[in-house]
Amino acid sequence: MRNALPERTAGALRRTGVLIVGGGIAGLACARALGRAGLDDFALLELEDEAGGNSRGHSMGGMACPLGAHYLPLPGLAAPEIYQLLEELGLVRQQFGRAVYDERHLCHSPQERLFIDGQWQDGLLPAPADATAARQYLRLAAAVDEAQRELGFAMPTSRAVWTPAHAALDAQTFAAWLDGHQLTDPRLRWYLDYCCRDDYGAGAAEVSAWAGLHYFASRHGFHPPGADSGEREAVLTWPEGNAWLARRLADPARIHAARTVLRVDEGRHEVTVQAWNERADAPERWIASQVVMATPLFIADRLTGGALPALHEAAAGAQYAPWLVANLQLRGPLLQRLGAPLSWDNVVFGGSALGYVDAGHQGLAPLDGARVLSAYRAVPRKQRAGLLREDWRAWLQRVLAELQPVHPDLPEQLQRADLMRWGHGMSIPVPGRRSSPALAALQQQLPGRLLFAHADLSAYSVFEEAYTQGTRAAAQLLAKARHAASR
C-alpha cells in the first residue's frame, strides 16, 4: 500500500454526494440500488481495471472462464433482493404463480461427478460403504432437518433470528460437533470437509458448527443417497462464472477503475478520500457527504486508521482463506475413465483440492474441441506467504499433480495455464465469528458519515451475502436522505 500523500500533493479535487469504496458485489449492489432509487450524485472507486471482486472473469483462446466465483444457487424466500435482480436480468419469470428460470442459464446436465473407487460416480456425495455408515448419513440428515425446523437458517443469514442456540453452535467447530454426534464415517467426513472448504475456504476443523449446519440447513438440507427428496440443488452458471452477473451490475458511468484508495478521513461535515489514479499515475482527492466502505474489513480498518472501535475489533477477528484458481486451456478432450461422463463440476475423492469446473459446459460447442478447465484450490492459511512468494510453476505442478492420476494425458493436452491468486479470498466463519457484536454493530444505522457493506459482515463470503449487504447499505443511505429532507 502506498503511503498517504501530503496535503500539498493531494491532487485533483472531485466532489460527490456518496462515494462507494470497492467495486466487488457489495459495492456494485449498493450502486445499483442507489441508481434505481433515482440518486444521481454518487461514484464508485475500484482498485482493479474491472469491477466484480472475486466474481471477475477471464478468457483463454477465445473461451470464457471464471477467475473466482462460478455459480449462484437459486434464491429462496429469504432473498427477495436476489430474486428481483434475477427477474430484472431476464433469468426468471413468474408463470402461474411459480418461478420459471431460463433453461439456458441453469446448469446443464450432467451437473457434478466424483472420482471414487476407480471410476466416476454421478453426484459428489459418496455412497456409504456399509450399513453402519448409512445410519450415520441418516442421523446427519435428521439433525439438519431438526436444526432447520427448531432453530431456523436462512441465506442471507441475517434473515434468520439469531438465538442462544445458534450462538452455542457458533462457539464450537463443526468437527467437534460431528464428533459429539458420533458422525465419524471417513467418507461422510471427507464430504463434509469438502463442503466447508468449497463454501468457506477452510475445513470442518476450522469453521464453526453453525457454519457447517448452515451450509445445508439454509438450502435444501442433507439428502443421503436414495432419499426421496434428494434432488440436486439447481444453480445458475455461465462460462465466465459470476462475472456474467457482475458485468450487468456494473454501471461504467459511475465506476472509476484503477484507483488505489490510500486514506479515508471522516470529518464533521464531509469525508475526505485520498486516492491514486493508477492510469494517470497521479493523486486524486475526493470529498463526499457519505462514504460506503465496500471493502474487506481489514482494508476498511487500515484506510480509516483504526479510528472506529467496532471496525477495528471486527477486523482484528477476521480470518481469511487464500485461494488459487488455475484455468487450464486444453488442445482437446481428456481421456475419460469409467463411469459418469464429463460434468460441470468434477471432484476427486480424498483430494486436498476442490476439483475443476468445465468452463465450456454451458456452451453448445462439441465436446471434441478445445476446452478450458477451471481448477479450484482453497489454500491453507499457513501457505498464504508461499502463494505470494513461490514461482507460479510450483503451484501449477501442485494443480496438475492432483488431477494427473485421474487424467494422465493432461500434461500433453495442456496448451496454456493462467493462475489467479486470492490472498484474502474468503472470510472464514471460525467459531465465534457469526456471533460477533462488532459485526452486528457495523450493520446498524450508524451515526456519522461512514457505512459498511461487504460479505465480511455476514461472517462468510458468498454472492447472496455480499449483494444483500450492499442493498442494506443503500437503503440506510436513502433513509438518511429522506430524514434530512424532512427536517
Steps between C-alpha positions, in 0.01 A plus 500: 500500500623848415569747777246777553586811299574841651224756457693710249514205258144382563418529129186580306196570718172324421172528688205262521209444733571132564829324434518119499845356567529155345342350188435145612146363505406697813620829353333431166174406674508821702561708188220323312252558782589868524465548126167322482372718785572810291815614679742645244770655715727203573817333373688175559877453530640161401858377538503265200449576132166316515245498781362179642740400777530123515221474242719617215547301180769414250547368146744249349519417132171680446331291771351669805588366845472616864770653718307432819136437590329295232138434596193628684248270668137582429389746769254401770222702661749669733679670209241714317772746390681222314179379337414856392845538345466174310155603381628835377783325316253273323617183671167417665132582454178426682270259322176381662631603841833318479853601407615378158872536432657541157635155418795648314646626827418206725790262533474243222508128572708318601558741787762334722697182548749348745798277419498223760582129506667520160214658307278806473169493687211738444476760778755607760373320812677161529272204547530357855740208517282287730186496712672671793605789277152518347351550846738790560384661175141471621585646842664800340198556275274490807726742690497748212121476473466558875734799491302658217168431669592591859759777451455638151766572239486730201708643222574783547569406859357824642150383402505230770451608862823453696444309824713366786475158336659642183771659714570164667556344158716796401720448808637162386655360185296293260745213546440505877123501444528203262715312751246570772226353283717198415500586131843360425467304175808586288306547175240719664763705681697553178186624326409738782855631509485551123173696536656729760811560292284567194277763665726636773857432388577296813416152625267370769774527764517879446146620431229515763227243545253776413674543164510126435127461561421827323651357180215248483221647714492833314453313172327168433628294790720192496369209292668159523521289184160354423304757700164584348568876509857476384476711188813696419509870580437703187756771427549775245839506332680645200830428320652813662343415835341776708675759286184471287310652791769748606525649151126561492507659842781739406412845367809624313390861537523473880812285537844657523730200457872468570474716813705406804334651805763609750314663786145576614456787746154560646429860598201661659353628174667282233730209432833541323631207297855508374558277195755432230394484137711213371432570133592868524769428762370795695331569837132579542307640793130422532258687728167331578213549741478123560743216430414131474795278584434197279840342564615210717494612862876490550540740207226731628669507841836584348358777281326663796811471719339271757291792624169311530495255795236262359676486163840450661366217716323334208807526279727358771280191527481432126673197353524461125544202271749533213393342171660396174301474177681339207344526156638224279460536125500159331560412136229239508295279731662290769474124500209401719500231765214264576173632635319833477592725204671839517285728714494866592657433842757218527655403835754236605415320824764532769676788328606819673387717208141570398502347153429688181214660312458453126475866402343414164229279649228761443593541135387305199848430363576136414676306774788401271637854471728716712387553860584705808492328837494725807667326795430633850720473807426636849853556627569446872561831676853398597584484127382855423856636502608222266214582266648847466870413490526168319544478125177438309643180354509340844133573553409377154680174574289459815185548294611249237616248760151496650335432164756288317414167671149540359605661171848365413485670158448845654864621458508418129163665439586813700559798273495789745440561870394827665512510881306742717611551863254622761699580812189586705241323289231422758412589855508178705210450745721382785339432841358818648513700179131500413418593863731803495332813647740710293370352175143566612585860595650577159174404329290743704402853401814659642542866591752679289579488130641150447300190415624146445401245237689177442444125531751508789214640709312171456802302627544315170527582131235413243319706236170506690659647812702761312205612289262541792764681706532747213125554469474542879759779497318669212171484690666660803640779282162565342333503842754757619431713193121486558547589866721795412252620237211487748671719761 
